Each structure stands twice: as structure tokens, then as C-alpha cells.
Amino acid sequence: MSRLSPPLEGVVGGQAELFDDPRITWGFDNLGGIKGQTVLELGPLEGAHSYMAQRAGASRVTCVEANTTAFLKCLVVKELLQLDRCAFLCGDVLEYMAANTEDFDLCIACGIMYHMTEPVRMLDLISQRASRLLMWTHVYEDAALQSPQLARRLEPATEADHDGFRHRVHRYRYASDTRLAGFCGGTSQYSNWLPREELLRALAHFGWRDITIGFHEPEHPHGPALALTAVRR
């Protein structure tokens, strides 16, 4: 899926430029750099952002991936690019954070929240484990319904509750995608997308401040999306 970074650009891969992702560069810069920091990455996919974190000077990167095919790709990338400060674990990110008591300087959650059935629970657990956050995710906005494909998959808003925090979500149905060989979505048959305003409200609820939004793409072909950084004081 991703084009490998030099000196391995000749190795057969994909076309996505995830090993030099401007969203990640923007996030690191916006947070003042990550040199010497510990990083928790949720859903590393192919290890591209893990590579960027090590290259940016992170002291240690712990990566948790539930998709077994993606996990194996991460292990290959670890060997190819000698990611000696990156550890890849295979398992559920929510269960890992719930069972783990380690604190991290930064959590990278790029391309995962919109695959969760409990996105607010994920934010809650991140808030217990990390003091800084770099996220990219799809969110629900009415503009999404202008796409016939998204309109068929996204359901009307329903009320949800996490530990007393009531919020709205829109169920997103994967349909037959889960049977595709390259499927790298969530572990359930559906996920729940947060509306943009509910995402920001949840972040504030869990104590996140200094929220900066970038890469807002309301017309992204796969659904409205945005990147953000945030800090817990």
C-alpha cells in the first residue's frame, strides 16, 4: 500500500506516501518536536508513521495493531528499515490501553478512530495513557451524504453513552468490504463515526487543551477528515 522510504524505494510496495506523511510532519512540528519522547501508536498499519517517529528522535515507539496482515507488514518494515526503537504488538488497542499502566509522552492515532465501535472510549483511554495527541480521522459532517457511496453506508445519528458522557454517533457499515483480501478496517462489521463537533466536545471533556486542527478535508473521497494535535495539562 505504501511507497517505501529511501534507500528502499526500489522495493516493490504501493503508492501511498505514508513514509513521508505531511500530516505526521505537521503534527510533530506543531507539538514542538518529539525528540527523546516515548510514543504510543495505535494502528500502525505498515509501520510508516512508526518509522517517522523513530527518525524524528523518539526514544521508544510502542505500536499496537489488531489486523494480523498489517501486523506482519510492520514486522517486515521493522527489519527492512532497522526500527530498533519500535516495538510492534498484535492485539486490540482498547484492551491494551485498559490493561497497561505505562504513561507515554505522545499518542499517535492516525487512521483508526473511525474504525472503532467505541470511539469515545478510545479517547478516554488515550487520555489516561498520554499527555499529547496527534490524530487524523474521518468525522461525520452533512457533506458526507453528498456521496452516494457514503450515504448508503452511514446511518442517522443515534445517542451513545460512555461513563456518563452522552454523545451522538453515526454507524458506518463495512458491508462486503470485510471479505476483501486487502481489508484493513475495524474488527467488527461496522464502526461508529463521531460528528466533528462531538469529537471536539469529547476531547474537552477528557481534559485536552491547545487543540489545533489541520488538513480539514470536508470533501475527502472517503468521508470528511481532519488532523489535530492536542495537549493535556
Secondary structure, 3 states (H helix, E strand, C coil): CECCCCCCCCCCCCCECHHHCHHHHHHHHHCCCCCCCEEEEECCCCCHHHHHHHHCCCCEEEEEECCHHHHHHHHHHHHHCCCCCEEEEECCHHHHHHHCCCCECEEEEECCHHHCCCHHHHHHHHHHHECEEEEEEECECHHHHHCHHHHHHEEEEEEEEECCEEEEEEEEECHHHHHCCCCCCCCCCEEEECEHHHHHHHHHHCCEEEEEEEEEECCCCCCCEEEEEEEEC
